[in-house]
Amino acid sequence: MNKPVFSAAALLLLLSGCVGGDQLIGRSDLTIVQNKELPPPNKQDQILQQRSYVVGPLDRVIVDVYGAPDLSRTVQVDASGLISLPLIGSISAAGKSPAELAQLVEARLRGRYVKSPSVTVTADTVNQVVTVDGQVQKPGLYPVVGRMTLIRAVASASGLTDYANTNFVVVYRRVNGQDMAALYDLRAIRQGIYADPEVFPNDVVFVGESGGRRAFQTIIASGGLLVAPVVALLN
């Protein structure tokens, strides 16, 4: 199938009859650079540079309480950043270093359950996640397993709400140190007009609300199909 290809300038002209160029951008810090698929991040974009490891949602960590095997276990951090441990219940783990989490567990156990607890925390599995937000049934963080696409990411969040605007889906990504955003039309992807784009760890997928005015103000009165993604730099 031949897919329509437009330059950013041509796309602006195409839409100018319905909305002005300023409305297409909608924010002073957005600069349209192309209308093809959002480029993939490099390896450095997908890791936290110059940072020590901190526990993240959906990671698995090993909590070892010295001399107390019944209290030691491997647990998975839930999507909200919590873990659950014997005796002390749920505690917030996300955003803490293993040493900080160990100190928190020691403080919860000390005196009441264990006289002088000694706890170590180590990472067992570090998950890479994509954030799916906006008008989806279950907004949250979802693990990237294998090749994940935009449609699959939305499906991971249990699909769209009744108020979702399917031609107003934005993917935010950092590419070569530059923050970028791309506007996609799920209707066009489902019709095969252009490919279902791949999403990567640390991407943020935002599904707009019908009638909403977000980063891209591209709600066209006619509801016309967006036949190519619109990619912008976040200055």
MIZADREN-401985 format. One record per residue: z, y, x of N, C-alpha, C in turn; residue number from 0; residue in three letters. Coordinates in nm, 4 decimals, decimal comma. Last residue first. Layout:
% MIZADREN-401985
NODE      n_pz      n_py      n_px     ca_pz     ca_py     ca_px      c_pz      c_py      c_px  resi  resn
NODE         Z         Y         X         Z         Y         X         Z         Y         X   NUM   ala
...
END
This chain:
% MIZADREN-401985
NODE      n_pz      n_py      n_px     ca_pz     ca_py     ca_px      c_pz      c_py      c_px  resi  resn
NODE    2,2853    2,2518    1,1202    2,3046    2,3403    1,2352    2,4516    2,3715    1,2585   234   asn
NODE    2,1571    1,9624    1,0482    2,2767    2,0362    1,0089    2,3174    2,1228    1,1287   233   leu
NODE    1,8139    1,9175    0,9739    1,9188    1,9289    1,0748    2,0353    2,0052    1,0160   232   leu
NODE    1,6681    1,6987    0,7323    1,7094    1,8307    0,7764    1,8133    1,8199    0,8867   231   ala
NODE    1,4065    1,5368    0,5587    1,5085    1,5293    0,6638    1,5394    1,6690    0,7141   230   val
NODE    1,3130    1,3878    0,2706    1,3182    1,5197    0,3333    1,4348    1,5163    0,4311   229   val
NODE    1,0946    1,1103    0,1961    1,2255    1,1656    0,2290    1,2118    1,3050    0,2894   228   pro
NODE    0,8460    1,1401   -0,0595    0,8800    1,1155    0,0801    1,0176    1,1704    0,1060   227   ala
NODE    0,8237    1,1944   -0,3270    0,7383    1,0886   -0,2739    0,7596    1,0636   -0,1250   226   val
NODE    1,0215    1,2331   -0,5871    1,0183    1,2771   -0,4476    0,9476    1,1673   -0,3684   225   leu
NODE    0,8915    1,2915   -0,9075    0,9272    1,1935   -0,8068    0,9176    1,2540   -0,6675   224   leu
NODE    1,0331    1,5422   -1,1253    0,9238    1,4835   -1,0498    0,9728    1,3923   -0,9398   223   gly
NODE    1,1840    1,6699   -1,3146    1,2288    1,5391   -1,2712    1,1236    1,4665   -1,1899   222   gly
NODE    1,1264    1,9221   -1,3871    1,0398    1,8193   -1,4421    1,0871    1,6786   -1,4079   221   ser
NODE    1,3137    2,0669   -1,2391    1,3254    2,0638   -1,3845    1,2426    1,9510   -1,4451   220   ala
NODE    1,4567    1,9152   -0,9590    1,3373    1,9766   -1,0165    1,3417    1,9585   -1,1680   219   ile
NODE    1,6931    1,9610   -0,7348    1,6817    1,9107   -0,8705    1,5673    1,9846   -0,9376   218   ile
NODE    1,7579    2,0272   -0,4786    1,6214    1,9829   -0,5063    1,6090    1,9213   -0,6445   217   thr
NODE    1,9419    2,1499   -0,2773    1,9277    2,1868   -0,4192    1,7846    2,1545   -0,4612   216   gln
NODE    2,1336    1,9633   -0,0662    1,9951    1,9962   -0,0975    1,9893    2,0319   -0,2460   215   phe
NODE    2,4151    1,9599   -0,1142    2,3590    2,0095    0,0112    2,2129    2,0489   -0,0046   214   ala
NODE    2,4146    2,0190   -0,4696    2,4826    1,9769   -0,3479    2,4105    2,0333   -0,2269   213   arg
NODE    2,4601    2,0430   -0,7869    2,3971    2,1245   -0,6850    2,4730    2,1003   -0,5561   212   arg
NODE    2,3907    1,8187   -1,0688    2,4722    1,8722   -0,9606    2,3921    1,9569   -0,8632   211   gly
NODE    2,2409    1,6930   -1,2587    2,2652    1,8353   -1,2787    2,3458    1,8985   -1,1673   210   gly
NODE    2,4010    1,3965   -1,1822    2,2967    1,4591   -1,2627    2,3325    1,6048   -1,2909   209   ser
NODE    2,5237    1,3843   -0,8501    2,5508    1,3803   -0,9930    2,4384    1,4489   -1,0674   208   glu
NODE    2,4223    1,1865   -0,5620    2,4496    1,3082   -0,6378    2,4708    1,2833   -0,7856   207   gly
NODE    2,5623    0,9881   -0,3255    2,4800    0,9825   -0,4463    2,5183    1,0994   -0,5359   206   val
NODE    2,5614    0,9688    0,0175    2,6157    1,0436   -0,0960    2,5166    1,0399   -0,2119   205   phe
NODE    2,6604    0,7922    0,2927    2,5638    0,7932    0,1829    2,6278    0,8643    0,0652   204   val
NODE    2,6976    0,8298    0,6280    2,7607    0,8637    0,5002    2,6500    0,8735    0,3960   203   val
NODE    2,7147    0,6097    0,9125    2,6395    0,6893    0,8155    2,7279    0,7191    0,6947   202   asp
NODE    2,8657    0,4333    1,0627    2,9075    0,5737    1,0630    2,8222    0,6627    0,9732   201   asn
NODE    2,5978    0,2033    1,1064    2,7413    0,2339    1,1120    2,7657    0,3833    1,1306   200   pro
NODE    2,3047    0,2817    0,9028    2,3694    0,2370    1,0244    2,5197    0,2670    1,0184   199   phe
NODE    2,0334    0,1840    0,6893    2,1515    0,2655    0,7166    2,2290    0,1998    0,8293   198   val
NODE    1,6812    0,1922    0,6456    1,7983    0,1263    0,7004    1,9117    0,2264    0,7166   197   glu
NODE    1,5107    0,2687    0,3363    1,5500    0,2985    0,4745    1,6741    0,2219    0,5174   196   pro
NODE    1,2555    0,1153    0,1768    1,4003    0,1271    0,1656    1,4556    0,1490    0,3062   195   asp
NODE    0,9461    0,2981    0,2014    1,0343    0,1854    0,2334    1,1805    0,2189    0,2090   194   ala
NODE    0,7850    0,4423   -0,0882    0,8166    0,4379    0,0542    0,9278    0,3360    0,0753   193   tyr
NODE    0,7038    0,3251   -0,3253    0,6296    0,4407   -0,2757    0,6598    0,4635   -0,1284   192   ile
NODE    0,8306    0,1201   -0,4594    0,7522    0,0867   -0,3419    0,6722    0,2012   -0,2847   191   gly
NODE    1,0032    0,1747   -0,6590    0,8627    0,1607   -0,6978    0,7724    0,1294   -0,5790   190   gln
NODE    1,2363    0,2106   -0,5201    1,2258    0,0932   -0,6068    1,0825    0,0685   -0,6519   189   arg
NODE    1,1803    0,4567   -0,4000    1,1992    0,3370   -0,3173    1,1797    0,2114   -0,4018   188   ile
NODE    1,1713    0,6244   -0,6223    1,0507    0,6063   -0,5418    1,0608    0,4815   -0,4547   187   ala
NODE    1,4363    0,6089   -0,7079    1,3277    0,5656   -0,7978    1,2012    0,5371   -0,7185   186   arg
NODE    1,5819    0,7198   -0,5022    1,5918    0,5762   -0,5237    1,4817    0,5247   -0,6155   185   leu
NODE    1,4912    0,9422   -0,2750    1,4741    0,9221   -0,4183    1,4737    0,7717   -0,4435   184   asp
NODE    1,6779    1,1247   -0,0260    1,5962    1,0123   -0,0712    1,5941    1,0068   -0,2243   183   tyr
NODE    1,7223    1,3442    0,2408    1,7247    1,3301    0,0959    1,6288    1,2190    0,0550   182   leu
NODE    1,9257    1,3431    0,5279    1,7971    1,3112    0,4672    1,8151    1,2902    0,3178   181   ala
NODE    2,0645    1,5185    0,8047    2,0771    1,4705    0,6673    1,9380    1,4447    0,6130   180   ala
NODE    2,2397    1,5238    1,1191    2,1199    1,5319    1,0371    2,1514    1,4823    0,8966   179   met
NODE    2,3772    1,6426    1,4169    2,4027    1,6026    1,2790    2,2786    1,6269    1,1954   178   asp
NODE    2,3072    1,5214    1,7372    2,2718    1,6218    1,6360    2,3009    1,5675    1,4974   177   gln
NODE    2,3442    1,3185    1,9204    2,4397    1,4284    1,9211    2,4130    1,5358    1,8184   176   gly
NODE    2,1423    1,1395    1,8453    2,1365    1,2062    1,9760    2,2257    1,3301    1,9804   175   asn
NODE    2,2408    1,1851    1,5229    2,1320    1,1300    1,6030    2,1214    1,2084    1,7332   174   val
NODE    2,4462    1,1130    1,2572    2,4427    1,1807    1,3866    2,3400    1,1103    1,4747   173   arg
NODE    2,3832    1,1556    0,9061    2,3844    1,0744    1,0281    2,3866    1,1645    1,1508   172   arg
NODE    2,3796    1,1140    0,5558    2,4196    1,1970    0,6697    2,4335    1,1074    0,7919   171   tyr
NODE    2,1664    1,0909    0,2893    2,2259    1,0132    0,3977    2,2532    1,1086    0,5137   170   val
NODE    2,1640    1,1496   -0,0568    2,1607    1,2072    0,0771    2,2296    1,1128    0,1747   169   val
NODE    1,9838    1,1412   -0,3462    2,0705    1,0590   -0,2616    2,0545    1,1075   -0,1175   168   val
NODE    1,8486    1,2013   -0,5993    1,9302    1,2960   -0,5228    2,0327    1,2193   -0,4408   167   phe
NODE    1,7351    1,0543   -0,7925    1,6435    1,1225   -0,7000    1,7174    1,2235   -0,6135   166   asn
NODE    1,9435    0,9589   -0,9474    1,8785    0,8662   -0,8553    1,7778    0,9329   -0,7626   165   thr
NODE    2,2410    1,0704   -1,0138    2,1074    1,1272   -1,0079    2,0299    1,0474   -0,9034   164   asn
NODE    2,4855    0,9232   -1,2258    2,4182    0,9324   -1,0961    2,2789    0,9920   -1,1114   163   ala
NODE    2,6294    0,8739   -1,4491    2,5992    1,0140   -1,4213    2,5237    1,0328   -1,2895   162   tyr
NODE    2,6908    0,6108   -1,4637    2,5987    0,6618   -1,5654    2,5546    0,8051   -1,5358   161   asp
NODE    2,6900    0,5057   -1,1157    2,7547    0,5402   -1,2424    2,6491    0,5903   -1,3404   160   thr
NODE    2,5420    0,2299   -0,9307    2,5522    0,3693   -0,9713    2,6330    0,3866   -1,0986   159   leu
NODE    2,7003   -0,0384   -0,7363    2,5949    0,0307   -0,8086    2,6310    0,1713   -0,8530   158   gly
NODE    2,9041   -0,1384   -0,5805    2,8935   -0,1846   -0,7205    2,7955   -0,1037   -0,8031   157   ser
NODE    2,8670   -0,0742   -0,3215    2,9636    0,0061   -0,3958    2,9554   -0,0209   -0,5458   156   ala
NODE    2,6555   -0,2336   -0,2551    2,7873   -0,2708   -0,2041    2,8983   -0,1968   -0,2768   155   ser
NODE    2,4432   -0,0879   -0,3600    2,4846   -0,2089   -0,4302    2,6225   -0,2548   -0,3837   154   ala
NODE    2,4247    0,1063   -0,1620    2,4631    0,1468   -0,2976    2,5114    0,0256   -0,3773   153   val
NODE    2,3398   -0,0610    0,0453    2,4645    0,0141    0,0587    2,5152    0,0581   -0,0781   152   ala
NODE    2,0954   -0,1517   -0,0509    2,2052   -0,2474   -0,0337    2,3391   -0,1762   -0,0206   151   arg
NODE    1,9478    0,0850   -0,0444    1,9684    0,0163   -0,1720    2,0854   -0,0811   -0,1621   150   ile
NODE    1,9548    0,1341    0,2355    2,0141    0,2287    0,1405    2,0429    0,1613    0,0072   149   leu
NODE    2,0383   -0,1695    0,4176    1,9485   -0,0631    0,3737    2,0201    0,0263    0,2736   148   thr
NODE    2,1475   -0,3442    0,7005    2,1823   -0,2859    0,5718    2,0853   -0,1723    0,5402   147   met
NODE    2,1350   -0,6305    0,8801    2,0546   -0,5128    0,8496    2,0897   -0,4630    0,7095   146   arg
NODE    2,4695   -0,7299    0,9571    2,3261   -0,7497    0,9653    2,2521   -0,6193    0,9387   145   gly
NODE    2,6954   -0,5405    0,7908    2,6736   -0,6769    0,8383    2,5244   -0,7034    0,8386   144   val
NODE    2,9085   -0,2937    0,7775    2,7654   -0,3104    0,8020    2,7481   -0,4473    0,8671   143   val
NODE    3,1580   -0,2628    0,5219    3,1143   -0,3117    0,6529    2,9627   -0,3242    0,6600   142   pro
NODE    3,2320    0,0456    0,3606    3,1798   -0,0897    0,3499    3,1282   -0,1362    0,4849   141   tyr
NODE    3,4506    0,2626    0,1953    3,3954    0,2215    0,3233    3,3538    0,0752    0,3131   140   leu
NODE    3,3704    0,4205   -0,1235    3,4575    0,3688   -0,0188    3,3820    0,3370    0,1081   139   gly
NODE    3,3364    0,4091   -0,4790    3,3208    0,4797   -0,3516    3,4148    0,4210   -0,2467   138   pro
NODE    3,2225    0,2237   -0,7058    3,3383    0,2064   -0,6192    3,3150    0,2767   -0,4854   137   lys
NODE    2,9993    0,3249   -0,8445    3,1113    0,2667   -0,9175    3,2381    0,2574   -0,8337   136   gln
NODE    2,8885    0,6521   -0,7447    2,8801    0,5064   -0,7398    3,0059    0,4510   -0,8041   135   val
NODE    2,8418    0,9401   -0,6912    2,8310    0,8741   -0,8208    2,7952    0,7262   -0,8071   134   gln
NODE    3,0272    0,9612   -0,3873    2,9566    1,0261   -0,4972    2,9538    0,9394   -0,6210   133   gly
NODE    2,9648    0,7344   -0,1096    3,0456    0,8269   -0,1894    2,9613    0,8850   -0,3010   132   asp
NODE    3,0116    0,5137    0,1440    2,9288    0,5356    0,0242    3,0132    0,6157   -0,0737   131   val
NODE    3,0029    0,4773    0,4900    3,0733    0,5388    0,3776    2,9754    0,5604    0,2626   130   thr
NODE    2,9959    0,1822    0,6830    2,9218    0,2938    0,6258    3,0021    0,3456    0,5072   129   val
NODE    3,1420    0,0413    0,9823    3,1358    0,0670    0,8384    3,0429    0,1830    0,8066   128   val
NODE    3,2274   -0,2250    1,1863    3,1489   -0,1029    1,1746    3,1209   -0,0817    1,0270   127   gln
NODE    3,5414   -0,3635    1,2820    3,4270   -0,3556    1,1919    3,3579   -0,2205    1,2015   126   asn
NODE    3,6790   -0,5573    1,5180    3,6562   -0,4159    1,4892    3,5289   -0,4048    1,4061   125   val
NODE    3,9193   -0,8031    1,5247    3,7803   -0,7737    1,4872    3,7709   -0,6270    1,4525   124   thr
NODE    4,1621   -0,7667    1,6655    4,0988   -0,8974    1,6561    3,9501   -0,8814    1,6255   123   asp
NODE    4,3582   -0,5578    1,8671    4,2438   -0,5674    1,7771    4,1870   -0,7082    1,7812   122   ala
NODE    4,7164   -0,5911    1,8661    4,5876   -0,5942    1,9343    4,4761   -0,6082    1,8312   121   thr
NODE    5,0476   -0,4985    1,9021    4,9332   -0,5013    1,8105    4,8062   -0,4988    1,8934   120   val
NODE    5,3805   -0,6161    1,9436    5,2524   -0,5762    2,0026    5,1436   -0,5899    1,8969   119   thr
NODE    5,7259   -0,5522    1,9282    5,6010   -0,5781    1,8567    5,4823   -0,5341    1,9415   118   val
NODE    6,0493   -0,6420    1,9150    5,9468   -0,6064    2,0134    5,8122   -0,6491    1,9554   117   ser
NODE    6,3580   -0,5463    1,7590    6,2227   -0,6036    1,7542    6,1341   -0,5528    1,8677   116   pro
NODE    6,6584   -0,6063    1,7505    6,5830   -0,5274    1,8495    6,4400   -0,5808    1,8565   115   ser
NODE    6,7226   -0,7272    1,4925    6,8120   -0,6374    1,5652    6,7375   -0,5479    1,6633   114   lys
NODE    6,5422   -0,7245    1,1952    6,5463   -0,7746    1,3329    6,6273   -0,6761    1,4150   113   val
NODE    6,6092   -0,6004    0,9509    6,5579   -0,7374    0,9530    6,5666   -0,8020    1,0910   112   tyr
NODE    6,7513   -0,3637    1,0037    6,7576   -0,4242    0,8710    6,7146   -0,5710    0,8727   111   arg
NODE    6,7029   -0,3261    1,2894    6,8325   -0,3168    1,2245    6,8391   -0,3932    1,0945   110   gly
NODE    6,3520   -0,2779    1,2525    6,4747   -0,2610    1,3332    6,6001   -0,2508    1,2471   109   arg
NODE    6,1228   -0,2779    1,1000    6,1997   -0,4019    1,1133    6,3387   -0,3816    1,1716   108   leu
NODE    6,0228   -0,0212    1,1164    6,0487   -0,0775    0,9832    6,1368   -0,2029    0,9906   107   arg
NODE    5,9930    0,0076    1,3912    6,0871    0,0949    1,3207    6,1222    0,0393    1,1826   106   ala
NODE    5,7922   -0,1831    1,4424    5,9264   -0,1985    1,5007    6,0292   -0,1166    1,4245   105   glu
NODE    5,5789   -0,0597    1,3081    5,6290   -0,1895    1,2612    5,7693   -0,2138    1,3159   104   val
NODE    5,5524    0,1673    1,4685    5,5833    0,1815    1,3265    5,6399    0,0515    1,2704   103   leu
NODE    5,4831    0,0556    1,7136    5,6080    0,1315    1,7027    5,6496    0,1472    1,5571   102   gln
NODE    5,2333   -0,0528    1,6439    5,3419   -0,1413    1,6866    5,4768   -0,0717    1,6736   101   ala
NODE    5,0898    0,1807    1,5961    5,1145    0,0891    1,4853    5,2281   -0,0064    1,5193   100   leu
NODE    5,0833    0,2847    1,8541    5,1498    0,3601    1,7467    5,1818    0,2702    1,6295    99   glu
NODE    4,9356    0,0856    1,9849    5,0737    0,1135    2,0271    5,1498    0,1882    1,9189    98   ala
NODE    4,6850    0,0986    1,8523    4,7669   -0,0227    1,8440    4,9126    0,0015    1,8832    97   pro
NODE    4,6706    0,4233    1,6891    4,6412    0,3359    1,8019    4,7228    0,2081    1,7850    96   ser
NODE    4,5674    0,4984    1,3548    4,6729    0,4819    1,4550    4,6222    0,3957    1,5708    95   lys
NODE    4,3708    0,4955    1,1684    4,3906    0,6196    1,2421    4,4974    0,6111    1,3488    94   gly
NODE    4,5307    0,2711    0,9458    4,4078    0,3389    0,9887    4,4406    0,4709    1,0579    93   ala
NODE    4,7812    0,1910    0,8463    4,7399    0,1517    0,9814    4,6225    0,2330    1,0333    92   ala
NODE    5,0601    0,2179    0,6446    4,9330    0,2799    0,6794    4,8988    0,2495    0,8245    91   ser
NODE    5,1908   -0,0789    0,4936    5,2055    0,0384    0,5799    5,0671    0,0897    0,6152    90   ile
NODE    5,3531   -0,2856    0,2585    5,2330   -0,2127    0,2989    5,2678   -0,0939    0,3877    89   ser
NODE    5,6268   -0,4928    0,3760    5,5271   -0,4546    0,2767    5,4093   -0,3795    0,3360    88   gly
NODE    5,8290   -0,5950    0,5292    5,8152   -0,4488    0,5257    5,7067   -0,4011    0,4294    87   ile
NODE    5,8257   -0,8781    0,4791    5,9500   -0,8005    0,4752    5,9277   -0,6512    0,4586    86   leu
NODE    5,5007   -0,9203    0,6198    5,6231   -0,9761    0,5601    5,7417   -0,8812    0,5774    85   pro
NODE    5,2570   -0,6592    0,5562    5,3289   -0,7498    0,6463    5,4548   -0,8023    0,5783    84   leu
NODE    4,9437   -0,5195    0,5021    5,0650   -0,5707    0,4385    5,1266   -0,6755    0,5291    83   ser
NODE    4,7777   -0,2080    0,5695    4,7999   -0,3496    0,5950    4,9297   -0,3894    0,5273    82   ile
NODE    4,5350    0,0424    0,4729    4,6678   -0,0188    0,4682    4,6654   -0,1634    0,5152    81   leu
NODE    4,2943    0,1755    0,4351    4,3632    0,1894    0,5633    4,4999    0,1255    0,5703    80   gly
NODE    4,1426    0,1284    0,2167    4,2212    0,2519    0,2142    4,3052    0,2692    0,3401    79   ser
NODE    4,0348   -0,1199    0,2647    3,9447   -0,0043    0,2661    4,0183    0,1285    0,2651    78   ala
NODE    4,2817   -0,2869    0,4788    4,1985   -0,2718    0,3594    4,1191   -0,1420    0,3653    77   asp
NODE    4,2872   -0,4778    0,7699    4,3121   -0,3459    0,7131    4,2245   -0,3309    0,5900    76   val
NODE    4,4046   -0,8065    0,7874    4,2896   -0,7171    0,7756    4,3326   -0,5865    0,7110    75   gln
NODE    4,6086   -0,9726    1,0306    4,5883   -0,9114    0,8995    4,4646   -0,8225    0,9028    74   val
NODE    4,7776   -1,2346    1,1761    4,6549   -1,1553    1,1820    4,6266   -1,1029    1,0423    73   thr
NODE    5,1340   -1,2296    1,2512    5,0134   -1,2762    1,1820    4,8951   -1,1861    1,2114    72   arg
NODE    5,4836   -1,2833    1,2546    5,3618   -1,2531    1,3289    5,2412   -1,3075    1,2536    71   ser
NODE    5,7011   -1,3767    1,1295    5,6637   -1,2383    1,0992    5,5340   -1,1982    1,1673    70   leu
NODE    5,7375   -1,6267    1,2291    5,7189   -1,6145    1,0845    5,6754   -1,4741    1,0436    69   asp
NODE    5,7921   -1,5852    1,4990    5,6581   -1,6304    1,4597    5,6321   -1,6190    1,3097    68   pro
NODE    5,9641   -1,4015    1,6725    5,9685   -1,4180    1,5268    5,8304   -1,4598    1,4771    67   ala
NODE    5,9392   -1,3459    1,9389    6,0512   -1,4292    1,8984    6,0609   -1,4516    1,7495    66   gly
NODE    5,7707   -1,0478    1,8771    5,8238   -1,1398    1,9787    5,9458   -1,2142    1,9260    65   tyr
NODE    5,5232   -1,0250    1,6587    5,6647   -0,9886    1,6676    5,7310   -1,0911    1,7590    64   val
NODE    5,2031   -0,9158    1,6550    5,2884   -1,0191    1,7156    5,4304   -0,9651    1,7307    63   asp
NODE    4,9245   -0,8783    1,4756    5,0587   -0,8216    1,4861    5,1519   -0,9322    1,5337    62   val
NODE    4,5949   -0,8192    1,5178    4,6959   -0,9217    1,5404    4,8297   -0,8525    1,5627    61   ile
NODE    4,3595   -0,6952    1,2764    4,4502   -0,6748    1,3890    4,5517   -0,7884    1,3950    60   val
NODE    4,0386   -0,6111    1,1690    4,1425   -0,7146    1,1698    4,2275   -0,6938    1,2946    59   arg
NODE    3,9113   -0,3341    0,9756    3,9382   -0,4022    1,1023    4,0402   -0,5142    1,0793    58   asp
NODE    3,9042   -0,2004    0,7355    3,8360   -0,3289    0,7410    3,8455   -0,3977    0,8772    57   leu
NODE    3,9565    0,1174    0,8850    3,9470    0,0353    0,7650    3,8611   -0,0879    0,7889    56   pro
NODE    4,0815    0,1020    1,2286    3,9976    0,1554    1,1216    3,9997    0,0655    0,9995    55   gly
NODE    4,2841    0,2037    1,4969    4,2612    0,1077    1,3899    4,1806    0,1750    1,2790    54   val
NODE    4,1271    0,3289    1,7880    4,2240    0,3446    1,6801    4,1852    0,2481    1,5686    53   val
NODE    4,0690    0,3305    2,1325    4,0539    0,2623    2,0053    4,1659    0,3001    1,9094    52   tyr
NODE    4,0168    0,6571    2,2717    4,0771    0,5254    2,2747    4,0616    0,4625    2,1368    51   ser
NODE    3,7128    0,8253    2,3284    3,8334    0,8076    2,2488    3,8865    0,6670    2,2693    50   arg
NODE    3,4584    0,8779    2,4246    3,5727    0,9332    2,4951    3,7006    0,9286    2,4096    49   gln
NODE    3,2928    0,8372    2,1127    3,2883    0,8630    2,2549    3,4196    0,9227    2,3042    48   gln
NODE    3,2709    0,5891    1,8997    3,3526    0,7075    1,9179    3,3642    0,7346    2,0670    47   leu
NODE    2,9305    0,4914    1,8377    3,0658    0,4655    1,8848    3,1400    0,5972    1,8968    46   ile
NODE    2,6783    0,5635    1,7668    2,7463    0,4670    1,6809    2,8857    0,4306    1,7285    45   gln
NODE    2,5689    0,7234    1,9579    2,6005    0,7854    1,8293    2,6859    0,6937    1,7426    44   asp
NODE    2,5153    0,5429    2,1600    2,6271    0,6353    2,1790    2,6668    0,7029    2,0482    43   gln
NODE    2,2891    0,4130    2,0642    2,4141    0,3384    2,0764    2,5336    0,4313    2,0895    42   lys
NODE    2,1309    0,6423    1,8290    2,1333    0,5595    1,9492    2,2708    0,4943    1,9610    41   asn
NODE    2,0210    0,6197    1,4838    2,1104    0,6688    1,5891    2,0938    0,5847    1,7144    40   pro
NODE    1,6808    0,6577    1,3633    1,8025    0,5792    1,3855    1,8903    0,6436    1,4908    39   pro
NODE    1,5624    0,9316    1,1566    1,5583    0,8498    1,2781    1,6888    0,7739    1,2981    38   pro
NODE    1,4667    0,9087    0,8215    1,5693    0,9599    0,9123    1,5710    0,8728    1,0376    37   leu
NODE    1,1145    0,8980    0,7571    1,2471    0,8351    0,7553    1,3404    0,8966    0,8593    36   glu
NODE    0,9698    1,2255    0,7074    0,9619    1,0812    0,7218    1,1034    1,0270    0,7319    35   lys
NODE    0,9436    1,4946    0,7117    0,9576    1,4288    0,5818    0,9305    1,2797    0,5940    34   asn
NODE    1,1268    1,7374    0,9099    1,0225    1,6384    0,8877    1,0415    1,5769    0,7505    33   gln
NODE    1,3055    1,9492    0,9100    1,2313    1,9211    1,0324    1,1189    1,8204    1,0125    32   val
NODE    1,4790    2,2080    0,7561    1,3917    2,0930    0,7351    1,3072    2,0721    0,8601    31   ile
NODE    1,8000    2,2940    0,8145    1,6660    2,3263    0,8588    1,5797    2,2026    0,8430    30   thr
NODE    2,0937    2,4236    0,6864    1,9987    2,3139    0,6794    1,8611    2,3626    0,7217    29   leu
NODE    2,2676    2,6334    0,6672    2,2760    2,5518    0,7881    2,1877    2,4273    0,7820    28   asp
NODE    2,2364    2,7547    0,4241    2,1840    2,8254    0,5402    2,1854    2,7401    0,6660    27   ser
NODE    2,1237    2,5486    0,1592    2,2313    2,5893    0,2489    2,1702    2,6520    0,3726    26   arg
NODE    1,8877    2,5173    0,0078    2,0156    2,5266   -0,0612    2,1320    2,5687    0,0254    25   gly
NODE    1,6178    2,4175    0,0225    1,7144    2,3973    0,1299    1,8564    2,4065    0,0757    24   ile
NODE    1,5111    2,4813   -0,2257    1,4902    2,3479   -0,1715    1,5919    2,3180   -0,0630    23   leu
NODE    1,5712    2,7462   -0,2562    1,6437    2,6501   -0,3384    1,6273    2,5082   -0,2850    22   gln
NODE    1,3902    2,8596   -0,0831    1,5326    2,8740   -0,0546    1,6140    2,7725   -0,1333    21   asp
NODE    1,1485    2,7977   -0,2122    1,1809    2,7357   -0,0850    1,3279    2,7450   -0,0522    20   gly
NODE    1,2042    2,7532   -0,5702    1,1674    2,8288   -0,4516    1,2082    2,7576   -0,3251    19   gly
NODE    1,0637    2,5104   -0,7868    1,1802    2,5757   -0,7291    1,1354    2,6478   -0,6044    18   val
NODE    0,8030    2,4750   -0,8876    0,9197    2,4412   -0,9698    1,0454    2,5086   -0,9200    17   cys
NODE    0,6186    2,5526   -0,7033    0,5929    2,5881   -0,8419    0,7105    2,5625   -0,9317    16   gly
NODE    0,7068    2,4480   -0,4667    0,7291    2,5908   -0,4894    0,7009    2,6324   -0,6323    15   ser
NODE    0,6513    2,1899   -0,4027    0,7662    2,2133   -0,4894    0,7819    2,3586   -0,5302    14   leu
NODE    0,4297    2,2172   -0,2378    0,4200    2,1336   -0,3563    0,5316    2,1641   -0,4548    13   leu
NODE    0,5324    2,3685   -0,0313    0,4323    2,4284   -0,1185    0,4216    2,3514   -0,2494    12   leu
NODE    0,7048    2,1784    0,0797    0,7584    2,3040    0,0293    0,6607    2,3697   -0,0674    11   leu
NODE    0,5169    1,9919    0,1592    0,6128    1,9563    0,0562    0,6761    2,0808   -0,0039    10   leu
NODE    0,3867    2,1302    0,3604    0,3132    2,0938    0,2408    0,4071    2,0595    0,1267     9   ala
NODE    0,5967    2,1503    0,5449    0,5394    2,2721    0,4873    0,4646    2,2415    0,3594     8   ala
NODE    0,6380    1,8834    0,6084    0,7459    1,9575    0,5440    0,6915    2,0831    0,4779     7   ala
NODE    0,3462    1,6918    0,5147    0,4255    1,7672    0,6114    0,5348    1,8399    0,5366     6   ser
NODE    0,3313    1,3775    0,3513    0,3212    1,5223    0,3439    0,3964    1,5827    0,4598     5   phe
NODE    0,1860    1,0816    0,2499    0,2523    1,1481    0,3603    0,2256    1,2968    0,3492     4   val
NODE    0,2018    0,7984    0,0399    0,1703    0,9402    0,0557    0,2508    0,9991    0,1698     3   pro
NODE    0,1049    0,4791    0,1637    0,2156    0,5642    0,1195    0,1775    0,7094    0,1390     2   lys
NODE   -0,0896    0,2181    0,0574   -0,0904    0,3439    0,1310    0,0169    0,4341    0,0762     1   asn
NODE    0,0000   -0,1202    0,0846    0,0000    0,0000    0,0000    0,0000    0,1239    0,0873     0   met
END
